[in-house]
Amino acid sequence: KRIIFSSNTNSTKPSEFHLYIVNEDGTGLERVTFGSGYFNAFPVFSHDGKKVVWSSNRGSTKKGDLNLFIADW
């Protein structure tokens, strides 16, 4: 099993968050979103683990707007 989460650990701006995935034992940390200045947060796997959904300001036209993204996993 793997855990997906959002963090601003290595970000250049406090409001810049990226998604990371890690094995449940804490090994194998991988960053899965990239780009500068984006807020990527609230990731959730689908029940069957085949998709992931998260919110992001990527593609937003107004400050504070968020979009939902769904990706095959």
FIFIKE-476425 format. One record per atom (N, C-alpha, C): atom name; x, y, z. Coordinates in steps of 0.1 Angstrom, whole numbers, plus 5000, padded with zeros to 4 digits. Example, Ala and Ser with C-alpha at 12.3 -4.5 7.8 and 13.67 -1.06 7.14 Angstrom:
<rs>
atom N&x 5132&y 4943&z 5078 $
atom CA&x 5123&y 4955&z 5078 $
atom C&x 5132&y 4967&z 5078 $
atom N&x 5128&y 4978&z 5071 $
atom CA&x 5137&y 4989&z 5071 $
atom C&x 5129&y 5000&z 5079 $
</rs>
This chain:
<rs>
atom N&x 5008&y 4988&z 5000 $
atom CA&x 5000&y 5000&z 5000 $
atom C&x 5009&y 5012&z 5000 $
atom N&x 5003&y 5023&z 4994 $
atom CA&x 5010&y 5036&z 4994 $
atom C&x 5001&y 5047&z 4999 $
atom N&x 5008&y 5057&z 5004 $
atom CA&x 5001&y 5069&z 5010 $
atom C&x 5003&y 5081&z 5001 $
atom N&x 4993&y 5088&z 4998 $
atom CA&x 4995&y 5101&z 4990 $
atom C&x 4991&y 5112&z 4999 $
atom N&x 4999&y 5123&z 4998 $
atom CA&x 4997&y 5135&z 5007 $
atom C&x 5002&y 5147&z 5000 $
atom N&x 4999&y 5159&z 5006 $
atom CA&x 5003&y 5172&z 5001 $
atom C&x 5012&y 5178&z 5011 $
atom N&x 5023&y 5185&z 5006 $
atom CA&x 5033&y 5191&z 5015 $
atom C&x 5039&y 5203&z 5008 $
atom N&x 5043&y 5213&z 5016 $
atom CA&x 5051&y 5224&z 5010 $
atom C&x 5066&y 5224&z 5015 $
atom N&x 5070&y 5212&z 5019 $
atom CA&x 5084&y 5210&z 5024 $
atom C&x 5095&y 5216&z 5016 $
atom N&x 5096&y 5213&z 5003 $
atom CA&x 5106&y 5218&z 4995 $
atom C&x 5102&y 5229&z 4986 $
atom N&x 5092&y 5236&z 4989 $
atom CA&x 5086&y 5247&z 4981 $
atom C&x 5094&y 5260&z 4983 $
atom N&x 5094&y 5268&z 4973 $
atom CA&x 5100&y 5281&z 4974 $
atom C&x 5090&y 5292&z 4980 $
atom N&x 5077&y 5289&z 4980 $
atom CA&x 5067&y 5298&z 4985 $
atom C&x 5059&y 5290&z 4995 $
atom N&x 5054&y 5297&z 5006 $
atom CA&x 5046&y 5290&z 5016 $
atom C&x 5033&y 5285&z 5011 $
atom N&x 5028&y 5291&z 5000 $
atom CA&x 5015&y 5287&z 4995 $
atom C&x 5016&y 5276&z 4984 $
atom N&x 5028&y 5272&z 4981 $
atom CA&x 5031&y 5262&z 4970 $
atom C&x 5031&y 5248&z 4976 $
atom N&x 5022&y 5240&z 4973 $
atom CA&x 5021&y 5226&z 4978 $
atom C&x 5021&y 5217&z 4966 $
atom N&x 5028&y 5205&z 4969 $
atom CA&x 5029&y 5195&z 4959 $
atom C&x 5024&y 5182&z 4965 $
atom N&x 5021&y 5172&z 4956 $
atom CA&x 5017&y 5159&z 4960 $
atom C&x 5029&y 5150&z 4961 $
atom N&x 5029&y 5141&z 4971 $
atom CA&x 5039&y 5131&z 4973 $
atom C&x 5033&y 5118&z 4975 $
atom N&x 5040&y 5107&z 4972 $
atom CA&x 5035&y 5094&z 4975 $
atom C&x 5047&y 5087&z 4982 $
atom N&x 5043&y 5078&z 4992 $
atom CA&x 5053&y 5071&z 5000 $
atom C&x 5047&y 5057&z 5003 $
atom N&x 5056&y 5047&z 5005 $
atom CA&x 5051&y 5034&z 5010 $
atom C&x 5047&y 5036&z 5024 $
atom N&x 5038&y 5027&z 5028 $
atom CA&x 5032&y 5028&z 5042 $
atom C&x 5043&y 5027&z 5053 $
atom N&x 5054&y 5021&z 5049 $
atom CA&x 5065&y 5020&z 5059 $
atom C&x 5075&y 5032&z 5059 $
atom N&x 5071&y 5042&z 5051 $
atom CA&x 5079&y 5055&z 5050 $
atom C&x 5090&y 5055&z 5040 $
atom N&x 5092&y 5044&z 5033 $
atom CA&x 5102&y 5044&z 5022 $
atom C&x 5097&y 5048&z 5009 $
atom N&x 5105&y 5050&z 4999 $
atom CA&x 5101&y 5053&z 4986 $
atom C&x 5094&y 5066&z 4983 $
atom N&x 5098&y 5076&z 4990 $
atom CA&x 5091&y 5089&z 4988 $
atom C&x 5093&y 5094&z 4974 $
atom N&x 5082&y 5098&z 4967 $
atom CA&x 5083&y 5104&z 4953 $
atom C&x 5074&y 5116&z 4953 $
atom N&x 5079&y 5126&z 4946 $
atom CA&x 5070&y 5138&z 4943 $
atom C&x 5063&y 5135&z 4930 $
atom N&x 5050&y 5138&z 4930 $
atom CA&x 5042&y 5135&z 4918 $
atom C&x 5036&y 5147&z 4911 $
atom N&x 5037&y 5159&z 4917 $
atom CA&x 5032&y 5171&z 4910 $
atom C&x 5044&y 5180&z 4908 $
atom N&x 5045&y 5188&z 4898 $
atom CA&x 5056&y 5197&z 4895 $
atom C&x 5051&y 5210&z 4890 $
atom N&x 5060&y 5220&z 4889 $
atom CA&x 5056&y 5233&z 4884 $
atom C&x 5058&y 5243&z 4896 $
atom N&x 5058&y 5255&z 4893 $
atom CA&x 5061&y 5265&z 4903 $
atom C&x 5048&y 5273&z 4906 $
atom N&x 5046&y 5276&z 4919 $
atom CA&x 5035&y 5284&z 4923 $
atom C&x 5022&y 5278&z 4924 $
atom N&x 5021&y 5264&z 4923 $
atom CA&x 5008&y 5258&z 4923 $
atom C&x 5005&y 5253&z 4937 $
atom N&x 4992&y 5253&z 4941 $
atom CA&x 4986&y 5247&z 4953 $
atom C&x 4980&y 5234&z 4949 $
atom N&x 4986&y 5223&z 4952 $
atom CA&x 4980&y 5210&z 4949 $
atom C&x 4977&y 5203&z 4963 $
atom N&x 4965&y 5200&z 4966 $
atom CA&x 4962&y 5195&z 4979 $
atom C&x 4950&y 5185&z 4979 $
atom N&x 4947&y 5180&z 4991 $
atom CA&x 4936&y 5171&z 4993 $
atom C&x 4935&y 5159&z 4984 $
atom N&x 4946&y 5152&z 4982 $
atom CA&x 4946&y 5140&z 4973 $
atom C&x 4939&y 5128&z 4980 $
atom N&x 4932&y 5121&z 4972 $
atom CA&x 4925&y 5109&z 4976 $
atom C&x 4925&y 5098&z 4965 $
atom N&x 4928&y 5086&z 4969 $
atom CA&x 4927&y 5075&z 4959 $
atom C&x 4913&y 5070&z 4958 $
atom N&x 4909&y 5066&z 4947 $
atom CA&x 4896&y 5059&z 4945 $
atom C&x 4896&y 5047&z 4953 $
atom N&x 4884&y 5042&z 4956 $
atom CA&x 4883&y 5029&z 4964 $
atom C&x 4890&y 5018&z 4958 $
atom N&x 4891&y 5016&z 4945 $
atom CA&x 4898&y 5005&z 4938 $
atom C&x 4913&y 5008&z 4936 $
atom N&x 4917&y 5021&z 4939 $
atom CA&x 4931&y 5024&z 4938 $
atom C&x 4936&y 5027&z 4924 $
atom N&x 4926&y 5028&z 4914 $
atom CA&x 4930&y 5030&z 4900 $
atom C&x 4930&y 5045&z 4896 $
atom N&x 4925&y 5054&z 4905 $
atom CA&x 4925&y 5068&z 4902 $
atom C&x 4928&y 5076&z 4914 $
atom N&x 4933&y 5088&z 4912 $
atom CA&x 4936&y 5097&z 4923 $
atom C&x 4929&y 5110&z 4919 $
atom N&x 4923&y 5117&z 4929 $
atom CA&x 4916&y 5130&z 4927 $
atom C&x 4923&y 5140&z 4937 $
atom N&x 4925&y 5152&z 4932 $
atom CA&x 4930&y 5163&z 4941 $
atom C&x 4925&y 5176&z 4936 $
atom N&x 4927&y 5186&z 4944 $
atom CA&x 4924&y 5200&z 4940 $
atom C&x 4936&y 5208&z 4938 $
atom N&x 4936&y 5217&z 4929 $
atom CA&x 4947&y 5225&z 4925 $
atom C&x 4943&y 5238&z 4919 $
atom N&x 4951&y 5248&z 4921 $
atom CA&x 4949&y 5261&z 4914 $
atom C&x 4954&y 5262&z 4900 $
atom N&x 4960&y 5251&z 4896 $
atom CA&x 4965&y 5250&z 4882 $
atom C&x 4954&y 5252&z 4872 $
atom N&x 4956&y 5262&z 4863 $
atom CA&x 4945&y 5265&z 4853 $
atom C&x 4935&y 5274&z 4858 $
atom N&x 4935&y 5279&z 4870 $
atom CA&x 4925&y 5288&z 4875 $
atom C&x 4927&y 5302&z 4870 $
atom N&x 4917&y 5309&z 4868 $
atom CA&x 4917&y 5323&z 4862 $
atom C&x 4916&y 5333&z 4873 $
atom N&x 4911&y 5330&z 4885 $
atom CA&x 4910&y 5339&z 4896 $
atom C&x 4917&y 5334&z 4908 $
atom N&x 4923&y 5343&z 4916 $
atom CA&x 4929&y 5339&z 4928 $
atom C&x 4919&y 5333&z 4938 $
atom N&x 4922&y 5322&z 4944 $
atom CA&x 4913&y 5315&z 4953 $
atom C&x 4905&y 5304&z 4946 $
atom N&x 4904&y 5304&z 4933 $
atom CA&x 4897&y 5293&z 4926 $
atom C&x 4905&y 5280&z 4926 $
atom N&x 4898&y 5269&z 4927 $
atom CA&x 4905&y 5256&z 4927 $
atom C&x 4898&y 5248&z 4916 $
atom N&x 4905&y 5239&z 4910 $
atom CA&x 4899&y 5229&z 4901 $
atom C&x 4901&y 5215&z 4907 $
atom N&x 4893&y 5206&z 4903 $
atom CA&x 4895&y 5192&z 4907 $
atom C&x 4901&y 5184&z 4895 $
atom N&x 4911&y 5176&z 4898 $
atom CA&x 4917&y 5168&z 4888 $
atom C&x 4916&y 5154&z 4891 $
atom N&x 4913&y 5146&z 4881 $
atom CA&x 4912&y 5131&z 4883 $
atom C&x 4922&y 5125&z 4873 $
atom N&x 4931&y 5116&z 4878 $
atom CA&x 4941&y 5110&z 4870 $
atom C&x 4940&y 5094&z 4872 $
atom N&x 4943&y 5087&z 4861 $
atom CA&x 4945&y 5073&z 4862 $
atom C&x 4957&y 5070&z 4870 $
atom N&x 4957&y 5060&z 4878 $
atom CA&x 4969&y 5057&z 4886 $
atom C&x 4975&y 5044&z 4883 $
</rs>
